[in-house]
Amino acid sequence: MAIGAILGAVIGAGAQLWGASKASKAAKEAAAIQAKAAREGYDNALTLYNQGRKDLAPYRETGEGAVTTLAKLYGIPTPGNPNPEAFGEEAAAAFRNSPDYKFAFDEGNRAVQFSAAAKGALASGNTLRDLTTFGQGAATQNFQNYAQRLLQLAGMGQSAASQGANQAQSFGQFGANQFGNIGQAQASGVVGSANAWNSALGGVANNLALYNAMNQSPSAYGGSMSGYDPSWGTMTMAA
């Protein structure tokens, strides 16, 4: 058996295994880079989603408050108030303190009192009657405005909630895709590494099998083995 052939076989096998190690490492590094990019994309999307939820929160919460106030106003049961009284004291107080009513009521009262004072009849029965009549009229005229404002605020909250739901759906789809990309990248790294090693080991096995066959029947290959060319990974024979 030629020493050169043995040495060539060993060097060739080592070269193939070294190449497999480098290829395997490269496949894993490439997969890690892809997985990292997918994770960073997911993290950035999550940050934007959370910021969007935060930006919409004031509108959503205001709308929820308006819905609750409307329910109390009309005696509609809610989870937090299962047995409300229609236009109960709390609802009436909210209406009286609303800008729709309070501003008009205060300004109207002031105008009636100024007019009465100018006539020297501020404390007269007619003035009290005028104040009462004005108060009743202001309540009637502004109640519809008050309810309409609540409906508008509730609609604003509904719009914010809808936007939040759309953002959640979009983020969910994006997140699922990103996790899929991470899984694919990791899987490709494993497959690439396995393919590199399988190819190298197959080459080593083939060369060793050829070496063994040539060693046992050199005449069948036209001569005896005289050396090994590691750059090609195959045996060379002397005639």
Contacts in CASP RR format, 6 or more apart in sequence:
PFRMAT RR
TARGET T0000
AUTHOR 0000-0000-0000
METHOD contacts of the structure
MODEL  1
MAIGAILGAVIGAGAQLWGASKASKAAKEAAAIQAKAAREGYDNALTLYN
QGRKDLAPYRETGEGAVTTLAKLYGIPTPGNPNPEAFGEEAAAAFRNSPD
YKFAFDEGNRAVQFSAAAKGALASGNTLRDLTTFGQGAATQNFQNYAQRL
LQLAGMGQSAASQGANQAQSFGQFGANQFGNIGQAQASGVVGSANAWNSA
LGGVANNLALYNAMNQSPSAYGGSMSGYDPSWGTMTMAA
1 215 0 8 1.000
1 225 0 8 1.000
2 224 0 8 1.000
2 225 0 8 1.000
2 226 0 8 1.000
2 227 0 8 1.000
4 226 0 8 1.000
4 227 0 8 1.000
4 228 0 8 1.000
5 211 0 8 1.000
5 214 0 8 1.000
5 215 0 8 1.000
5 225 0 8 1.000
5 226 0 8 1.000
5 227 0 8 1.000
5 228 0 8 1.000
5 235 0 8 1.000
7 228 0 8 1.000
8 227 0 8 1.000
8 228 0 8 1.000
8 229 0 8 1.000
8 230 0 8 1.000
9 207 0 8 1.000
9 208 0 8 1.000
9 211 0 8 1.000
9 228 0 8 1.000
9 235 0 8 1.000
11 228 0 8 1.000
11 230 0 8 1.000
12 204 0 8 1.000
12 207 0 8 1.000
12 228 0 8 1.000
12 230 0 8 1.000
12 233 0 8 1.000
13 204 0 8 1.000
13 207 0 8 1.000
13 208 0 8 1.000
14 204 0 8 1.000
15 230 0 8 1.000
15 231 0 8 1.000
15 233 0 8 1.000
16 200 0 8 1.000
16 203 0 8 1.000
16 204 0 8 1.000
16 207 0 8 1.000
16 233 0 8 1.000
17 200 0 8 1.000
17 201 0 8 1.000
17 204 0 8 1.000
19 196 0 8 1.000
19 200 0 8 1.000
20 196 0 8 1.000
20 197 0 8 1.000
20 199 0 8 1.000
20 200 0 8 1.000
20 201 0 8 1.000
23 192 0 8 1.000
23 193 0 8 1.000
23 196 0 8 1.000
23 200 0 8 1.000
24 192 0 8 1.000
24 193 0 8 1.000
24 196 0 8 1.000
24 197 0 8 1.000
25 193 0 8 1.000
27 188 0 8 1.000
27 189 0 8 1.000
27 191 0 8 1.000
27 192 0 8 1.000
27 193 0 8 1.000
27 195 0 8 1.000
27 196 0 8 1.000
28 189 0 8 1.000
28 193 0 8 1.000
30 188 0 8 1.000
30 189 0 8 1.000
31 185 0 8 1.000
31 186 0 8 1.000
31 187 0 8 1.000
31 188 0 8 1.000
31 189 0 8 1.000
31 190 0 8 1.000
32 185 0 8 1.000
34 181 0 8 1.000
34 185 0 8 1.000
34 188 0 8 1.000
35 181 0 8 1.000
35 182 0 8 1.000
35 183 0 8 1.000
35 185 0 8 1.000
35 186 0 8 1.000
38 178 0 8 1.000
38 179 0 8 1.000
38 180 0 8 1.000
38 181 0 8 1.000
38 182 0 8 1.000
38 185 0 8 1.000
39 178 0 8 1.000
39 182 0 8 1.000
41 178 0 8 1.000
42 174 0 8 1.000
42 175 0 8 1.000
42 178 0 8 1.000
42 179 0 8 1.000
45 171 0 8 1.000
45 174 0 8 1.000
45 175 0 8 1.000
45 178 0 8 1.000
46 171 0 8 1.000
49 167 0 8 1.000
49 168 0 8 1.000
49 171 0 8 1.000
52 164 0 8 1.000
52 167 0 8 1.000
53 164 0 8 1.000
53 167 0 8 1.000
56 160 0 8 1.000
56 161 0 8 1.000
56 163 0 8 1.000
56 164 0 8 1.000
59 156 0 8 1.000
59 157 0 8 1.000
59 159 0 8 1.000
59 160 0 8 1.000
60 157 0 8 1.000
60 160 0 8 1.000
60 161 0 8 1.000
60 164 0 8 1.000
62 153 0 8 1.000
62 156 0 8 1.000
62 157 0 8 1.000
63 153 0 8 1.000
63 154 0 8 1.000
63 155 0 8 1.000
63 156 0 8 1.000
63 157 0 8 1.000
63 158 0 8 1.000
63 160 0 8 1.000
64 157 0 8 1.000
65 153 0 8 1.000
65 154 0 8 1.000
66 150 0 8 1.000
66 151 0 8 1.000
66 153 0 8 1.000
66 154 0 8 1.000
66 155 0 8 1.000
66 156 0 8 1.000
66 157 0 8 1.000
67 154 0 8 1.000
68 78 0 8 1.000
68 81 0 8 1.000
69 91 0 8 1.000
69 94 0 8 1.000
69 150 0 8 1.000
70 76 0 8 1.000
70 147 0 8 1.000
70 150 0 8 1.000
70 151 0 8 1.000
70 154 0 8 1.000
71 77 0 8 1.000
71 78 0 8 1.000
71 81 0 8 1.000
71 84 0 8 1.000
72 81 0 8 1.000
72 84 0 8 1.000
72 88 0 8 1.000
72 90 0 8 1.000
72 91 0 8 1.000
72 94 0 8 1.000
73 86 0 8 1.000
73 87 0 8 1.000
73 91 0 8 1.000
73 94 0 8 1.000
73 95 0 8 1.000
73 147 0 8 1.000
73 150 0 8 1.000
74 86 0 8 1.000
74 87 0 8 1.000
75 84 0 8 1.000
75 85 0 8 1.000
75 86 0 8 1.000
75 87 0 8 1.000
75 91 0 8 1.000
76 84 0 8 1.000
77 83 0 8 1.000
77 84 0 8 1.000
78 84 0 8 1.000
85 91 0 8 1.000
87 95 0 8 1.000
95 101 0 8 1.000
95 139 0 8 1.000
95 143 0 8 1.000
95 146 0 8 1.000
96 102 0 8 1.000
96 105 0 8 1.000
98 146 0 8 1.000
98 149 0 8 1.000
100 142 0 8 1.000
100 145 0 8 1.000
100 146 0 8 1.000
100 149 0 8 1.000
101 138 0 8 1.000
101 139 0 8 1.000
101 142 0 8 1.000
101 143 0 8 1.000
101 146 0 8 1.000
104 138 0 8 1.000
104 141 0 8 1.000
104 142 0 8 1.000
105 135 0 8 1.000
105 138 0 8 1.000
105 139 0 8 1.000
105 142 0 8 1.000
108 134 0 8 1.000
108 138 0 8 1.000
109 131 0 8 1.000
109 134 0 8 1.000
109 135 0 8 1.000
112 127 0 8 1.000
112 130 0 8 1.000
112 131 0 8 1.000
112 134 0 8 1.000
113 122 0 8 1.000
113 127 0 8 1.000
113 131 0 8 1.000
116 122 0 8 1.000
116 124 0 8 1.000
116 126 0 8 1.000
116 127 0 8 1.000
116 130 0 8 1.000
121 127 0 8 1.000
203 233 0 8 1.000
207 233 0 8 1.000
207 234 0 8 1.000
207 235 0 8 1.000
210 234 0 8 1.000
210 235 0 8 1.000
211 225 0 8 1.000
211 235 0 8 1.000
213 220 0 8 1.000
213 221 0 8 1.000
214 220 0 8 1.000
214 221 0 8 1.000
214 225 0 8 1.000
214 235 0 8 1.000
214 237 0 8 1.000
215 225 0 8 1.000
218 224 0 8 1.000
218 225 0 8 1.000
218 237 0 8 1.000
221 237 0 8 1.000
222 237 0 8 1.000
222 239 0 8 1.000
223 237 0 8 1.000
223 238 0 8 1.000
223 239 0 8 1.000
224 237 0 8 1.000
224 238 0 8 1.000
225 235 0 8 1.000
225 236 0 8 1.000
225 237 0 8 1.000
225 238 0 8 1.000
226 236 0 8 1.000
226 237 0 8 1.000
226 238 0 8 1.000
227 235 0 8 1.000
227 236 0 8 1.000
227 237 0 8 1.000
227 238 0 8 1.000
228 234 0 8 1.000
228 235 0 8 1.000
228 236 0 8 1.000
229 235 0 8 1.000
229 236 0 8 1.000
END
